[in-house]
Amino acid sequence: MTTDTGTGAPPAWEWQHAARPHPRIIRVPAFDDNYLWLVQGMGRDTVVVDPGDAQAVQQALDDQGLTLAAILLTHHHADHTGGVETLVARWSCPVYGPATDTERMPAITIPVRDDDTLRIDALDATCTVLAVPGHTRSHIAYAFEPLAGDPRGLLFCGDTLFAAGCGRMFEGTAGQMLASLDRLAALPAETLVFCAHEYTISNLRFARAADPGNPQVVERLAEAQQMRKAGLATVPSSIGIERRSNPFLRARESGVIEALAAHLGHRPPDPAATFAGLRAWKDGFRAT
């Protein structure tokens, strides 16, 4: 919900647990709950992150009068890559993606590796590639320096970090996923988090059980429910918001450990075991 101030300043932002949208990011809904992200340059050139649905992306480009200059991929799952071939056929644009998984993503033309610094000319911007295995073995994220027009950094994290949650561990270990989330949590607090799914309410219902003494979770859940009722997306989030209310970033906090111990009937021996227990609990969780 926004309010026009009539002063030329950004409209007032009424939500405390979701971040103000970025002026150069277009959210493209797809499938049941996916978000695909278009990043605008200063002109018509645009970059898309994880275009699972070519038709949705193309419609957004057409609606805004934009051209597609590049594609960034975080991992191989079809809801993130399914539109790549169609878009490349239309736009003949380069495709960035993990160098360690080109067999599963043969459309990649610019393989990238952990800690690579990429200059994206279409955006007049620089980003760093972060290896964040866990959801898949080769998952990467893109951490952008602030774009002109907004002082906040940008994180496109695919299915590694969600608003109030994280991805399932299909190919990685708990230790890998915990290290990946630790790495993302170390980014500046104001960094905007552009995850790929609208899972916030279900994640917060779990967080209410896993971090029961945290008032931030209760407040965020109530707010997310209001936002969804109003037809609004609950993302982007920010690293600061996630540090305060995401149980998977708080797996070392005593309240989370105690709640998990009560659920398991024993205290996990180390952070990796705690994380594994949390993820398994979430996998089977049904809110009451």
For each residue, the residues with C-beta under 8 A, 3 or more apart:
1: 14 15 227 230 232
2: 11 12 13 14
3: 11 12 14
4: 11
5: 9 10 11 12
6:
7:
8:
9: 5
10: 5 13 20
11: 2 3 4 5
12: 2 3 5
13: 2 10 20
14: 1 2 3
15: 1 18 223 227
16: 219 223
17: 216 219 220 223 224 237 241 245
18: 15 163 223 224 227 233 234 235 236 237 241
19: 152 192 193 236 237 238 241
20: 10 13
21: 25 27 236
22: 25 147 150 152 154 192 236
23: 149 150
24: 39 40 147 149 150
25: 21 22 37 38 39 40 154 192 194 236
26: 37 38 40 46 60 64
27: 21 35 36 37 233 235
28: 35 36 37 38 53 56 57 60
29: 34 35 36 56
30: 34 35 36 52 53 56 79
31: 34 52 53 79
32:
33: 197 198 199
34: 29 30 31 52 53 79 196 197
35: 27 28 29 30 194 195 196 197 198 233 235
36: 27 28 29 30 48 49 50 51 52 53 56 57 196
37: 25 26 27 28 48 49 50 156 194
38: 25 26 28 46 47 48 49 57 60 61 64 66
39: 24 25 46 47 48 49 123 144 147 154
40: 24 25 26 45 46 64 66 123
41: 44 45 46 47 69 122 123 124
42: 124 148
43:
44: 41 65 66 67
45: 40 41 66 67 69 122 123
46: 26 38 39 40 41 61 64 66 67 68 69 122
47: 38 39 41 68 69 70 71 72 120 122 123
48: 36 37 38 39 51 57 68 70 71 72 87
49: 36 37 38 39 71 72 73 74 142 156 194
50: 36 37 72 73 74 80 81 156 158 196
51: 36 48 54 57 71 80 81 82 83 84 87
52: 30 31 34 36 78 79 80 81 82 83
53: 28 30 31 34 36 56 57 82 83
54: 51 57 58 82 83 84 85 86 87
55: 58 59 83
56: 28 29 30 36 53 59 60 83
57: 28 36 38 48 51 53 54 60 61 68 83 87
58: 54 55 61 62 86 87 90
59: 55 56 62 63
60: 26 28 38 56 57 63 64 66
61: 38 46 57 58 64 66 67 68
62: 58 59 65
63: 59 60
64: 26 38 40 46 60 61
65: 44 62
66: 38 40 44 45 46 60 61
67: 44 45 46 61 91
68: 46 47 48 57 61 71 87 90 91 93
69: 41 45 46 47 91 93 122
70: 47 48 93 94 95 96 120 122
71: 47 48 49 51 68 84 87 88 93 94 95 96
72: 47 48 49 50 96 97 142 156
73: 49 50 76 80 81 84 95 96 97 98 105 108
74: 49 50 80 97 98 139 140 141 142 156 157 158 159 160 196
75: 80 98 101 135 136 138 139 140 158 159
76: 73 80 81 101 104 105 136 138
77: 80 81 136 159
78: 52 81 82
79: 30 31 34 52 82 196
80: 50 51 52 73 74 75 76 77 158 159 196
81: 50 51 52 73 76 77 78 84 105 107
82: 51 52 53 54 78 79
83: 51 52 53 54 55 56 57 86 87
84: 51 54 71 73 81 87 88 95 105 107
85: 54 88 89 107
86: 54 58 83 89 90
87: 48 51 54 57 58 68 71 83 84 90 91 93
88: 71 84 85 91 92 93 95 107
89: 85 86 92
90: 58 68 86 87
91: 67 68 69 87 88
92: 88 89
93: 68 69 70 71 87 88
94: 70 71 109 110
95: 70 71 73 84 88 105 107 108 109 110
96: 70 71 72 73 108 109 110 112 118
97: 72 73 74 101 102 105 107 108 110 111 112 140
98: 73 74 75 101 102 105 108 111 112 113 131 138 139 140
99: 102 108 111 112 113
100: 113 137 138
101: 75 76 97 98 104 105 136 137 138
102: 97 98 99 105 106 108 111
103: 106
104: 76 101 138
105: 73 76 81 84 95 97 98 101 102 108
106: 102 103
107: 81 84 85 88 95 97
108: 73 95 96 97 98 99 102 105 111
109: 94 95 96
110: 94 95 96 97
111: 97 98 99 102 108
112: 96 97 98 99 116 118 129 140
113: 98 99 100 116 129 131
114: 129 130 131 140
115: 128 129 130 131
116: 112 113 128 129
117: 126 127 128 129
118: 96 112 126 127 128 129 142
119: 125 126
120: 47 70 123 124 125 126 127
121: 124
122: 41 45 46 47 69 70
123: 39 40 41 45 47 120 144 147
124: 41 42 120 121 147 148
125: 119 120 144 145 147
126: 117 118 119 120 144 145
127: 117 118 120 142 143 144 145 154
128: 115 116 117 118 142 143
129: 112 113 114 115 116 117 118 140 141 142
130: 114 115 140 141 142 143 183 184
131: 98 113 114 115 139 140 180
132: 135 139 140 141 157 160 161 180 181 183 184
133: 136 137 138 139 171 172 176 177 180
134: 139 160 166 167 169 171 172 173 176 177 178 180 181
135: 75 132 139 158 159 160 166 167 168 169 170 171 172 177
136: 75 76 77 101 133 139 170 171 172
137: 100 101 133 171 172
138: 75 76 98 100 101 104 133
139: 74 75 98 131 132 133 134 135 136 158 159 160 172 180
140: 74 75 97 98 112 114 129 130 131 132 158
141: 74 129 130 132 155 156 157 158 160 161 184
142: 49 72 74 118 127 128 129 130 154 155 156
143: 127 128 130 153 154 155 187 191
144: 39 123 125 126 127 147 153 154 155 156
145: 125 126 127 153
146: 150 151 152 153 154
147: 22 24 39 123 124 125 144 150 154
148: 42 124
149: 23 24
150: 22 23 24 146 147
151: 146 190
152: 19 22 146 190 191 192 238
153: 143 144 145 146 187 188 190 191 192
154: 22 25 39 127 142 143 144 146 147 191 192 194
155: 141 142 143 144 161 184 187 191 192 193 194 239
156: 37 49 50 72 74 141 142 144 194
157: 74 132 141 160 161 184 193 194 195 196
158: 50 74 75 80 135 139 140 141 167 195 196
159: 74 75 77 80 135 139 162 167 195 196 197
160: 74 132 134 135 139 141 157 166 167 177 180 181 184
161: 132 141 155 157 166 167 181 184 193 195 242 246 249
162: 159 165 166 167 195 197 199 200 203
163: 18 193 195 199 200 203 224 234 235 237 241 242 246
164: 199 200 203 204 207 217 220 237 242 245 246 247
165: 162 199 200 202 203 206 207 246 248 282
166: 134 135 160 161 162 177 181 246 248 279
167: 134 135 158 159 160 161 162 170 177
168: 135 279 283
169: 134 135 172 173 174 176 177 279
170: 135 136 167
171: 133 134 135 136 137
172: 133 134 135 136 137 139 169 176 177 180
173: 134 169 176 177 272
174: 169 177 178 272 273 275 276 279
175: 178 179 272 275
176: 133 134 169 172 173 179 180
177: 133 134 135 160 166 167 169 172 173 174 180 181 275 279
178: 134 174 175 181 182 251 271 272 275
179: 175 176 182 183
180: 131 132 133 134 139 160 172 176 177 183 184
181: 132 134 160 161 166 177 178 184 185 248 249
182: 178 179 185 186
183: 130 132 179 180 186
184: 130 132 141 155 157 160 161 180 181 187 239
185: 181 182 239 242 243 249
186: 182 183
187: 143 153 155 184 191 239
188: 153 191 239
189: 238 239 240 243
190: 151 152 153 238 239 240
191: 143 152 153 154 155 187 188 238 239
192: 19 22 25 152 153 154 155 236 237 238
193: 19 155 157 161 163 235 236 237 238 239 241 242
194: 25 35 37 49 154 155 156 157 235 236
195: 35 157 158 159 161 162 163 235 237
196: 34 35 36 50 74 79 80 157 158 159
197: 33 34 35 159 162
198: 33 35 228 233 234 235
199: 33 162 163 164 165 202 203
200: 162 163 164 165 203 204 224 228 234 235
201: 204 205 221 224 225 228 234
202: 165 199 205 206 287
203: 162 163 164 165 199 200 206 207 246
204: 164 200 201 207 208 217 220 221 224 245
205: 201 202 208 209 221 285 287
206: 165 202 203 209 210 247 281 282 285 287
207: 164 165 203 204 210 211 214 217 221 245 246 247
208: 204 205 211 212 217 218 221
209: 205 206 212 259 263 285 287
210: 206 207 247 256 259 260 278 281 282
211: 207 208 214 217 245 247 250 253 255 256 259
212: 208 209 255 259
213: 255
214: 207 211 217 218 244 245 250 255
215: 218 219
216: 17 219 220 244 245
217: 164 204 207 208 211 214 220 221 245 247
218: 208 214 215 221 222
219: 16 17 215 216 222 223
220: 17 164 204 216 217 223 224 241 245
221: 201 204 205 207 208 217 218 224 225
222: 218 219 225 226
223: 15 16 17 18 219 220 226 227
224: 17 18 163 200 201 204 220 221 227 228 234
225: 201 221 222 228 229
226: 222 223 229 230
227: 1 15 18 223 224 230 232 233 234
228: 198 200 201 224 225 231 232 234
229: 225 226
230: 1 226 227
231: 228
232: 1 227 228
233: 18 27 35 198 227
234: 18 163 198 200 201 224 227 228 237
235: 18 27 35 163 193 194 195 198 200
236: 18 19 21 22 25 192 193 194
237: 17 18 19 163 164 192 193 195 234 241 242
238: 19 152 189 190 191 192 193 241 242
239: 155 184 185 187 188 189 190 191 193 242 243
240: 189 190 243 244
241: 17 18 19 163 193 220 237 238 244 245 246
242: 161 163 164 185 193 237 238 239 245 246 249
243: 185 189 239 240 246 249 250
244: 214 216 240 241
245: 17 164 204 207 211 214 216 217 220 241 242
246: 161 163 164 165 166 203 207 241 242 243 249 250
247: 164 206 207 210 211 217 250 251 256 278
248: 165 166 181 251 275 278 279
249: 161 181 185 242 243 246
250: 211 214 243 246 247 253 255 256
251: 178 247 248 256 257 271 274 275 278
252: 256 257 271 274
253: 211 250 256 257
254: 257 258
255: 211 212 213 214 250 258 259
256: 210 211 247 250 251 252 253 259 260 274 278
257: 251 252 253 254 260 261 267 268 274
258: 254 255 261 262
259: 209 210 211 212 255 256 262 263
260: 210 256 257 263 264 268 274 277 278 281
261: 257 258 264 265 266 267 268
262: 258 259 265
263: 209 259 260 277 281
264: 260 261 267 268 277
265: 261 262
266: 261
267: 257 261 264
268: 257 260 261 264 273 274 276 277
269: 273
270: 273 274
271: 178 251 252 274 275
272: 173 174 175 178 275 276
273: 174 268 269 270 276 277
274: 251 252 256 257 260 268 270 271 277 278
275: 174 175 177 178 248 251 271 272 278 279
276: 174 268 272 273 279 280
277: 260 263 264 268 273 274 280 281
278: 210 247 248 251 256 260 274 275 281 282
279: 166 168 169 174 177 248 275 276 282 283
280: 276 277 283 284
281: 206 210 260 263 277 278 284 285
282: 165 206 210 278 279 285
283: 168 279 280
284: 280 281
285: 205 206 209 281 282
286:
287: 202 205 206 209
288:
